[in-house]
Amino acid sequence: MIKPVERQLPAAYTAAMQTILNLASRGLAFIAALALGISAGASLAEQTLLVPFWQSLSPIEFLEWYQNNKARLVAFYSPLQIWSAVLALVACVVSFVAGAPGKQKMLLLAATLFAILVLATFFAFFKDANAALAAGVMEPAELREALEVWGGWQWGRIVLGTIAFGCAVAGQVGANKEE
């Protein structure tokens, strides 16, 4: 019977690969934290700038504004939230592969889960709510109530996004302390 040949990689090669993985892990975690922060900040801007503006418009003006701008809102917010979650996930996976410190891995995992929860709010509420706004057939009182509910869900999304960002930043701080 033929025995398989066991090969050991040279120590220099193994050390170089570990260094590359560590750099990739740190770099991706930083980029993920940056994207999560931008996403949470953009959601906060939407809530504190656009929602009050929308509420100041008459129902007809709002529905016209929304019809004219819904594609821009989707084109801006969708990629921002999706890519921040994807980057958090990739950073998390690479941190596990690289053997990053336990605290950093767990914080990146938490950041990823909260970023996914941000995306889940779209399917739980925003998809149907935005479609109802886009349909443009609400009565004035119904529209006011819809915008208030929309704003409440947006605050929830902001909290989730801010927690995701905070976990990613804490993972970076923890990684710097553990060196």
C-alpha positions, 0 to 999 in steps of 0.5 A: 500500500502506498502511503501519502506523502506529507508535505510541510510548508516552509515556515516562512511561507506559512508566516507570510500567509498568516500575515496576509490573512491578518492584514486582509482581516484587519482591512476588511473589518475597517472597510466594513465598519466604515460602510456600516457607519455610512449606512447608519448615518445615511438612514439617520439623515433620511429620518431627520431630514427627509421624513420631516420634509415629507410630513410638511408637504400636502398629501398631493405634494408628497405623493408627487415628490415620492413618485419623482424620487423613489427610484433615487431613494432606492438607488442610494439606500439599497446598495448602501445597506446591502453592501455594508451587510456583505462587507460585514459578512466577508470581514467576519468570515475572513476574521475566523479564517485568519484566526483573529482574536475571539473578541474581534471575531464575535464583535464582527459576527454581531455586526454582521447579524445586526446588518442583516437585521437592517436588511430584514426590516425591508422585507418585514415592513419597508417593501410593502410600505414603500409600495403603498406610498408609491401607489399614491392612493392614500387619503390625507389622514391615512398618509399622515399615519403611514409616514408616522409608522414609517418613521417609527420603523426607520428609527428601529432600522437606525438603532440596528444599523448603529449597533452594527457599526458600534460592534464593528468599531469595537472589534477594531479597537479590541484588535488594536488592544490585543496586539 
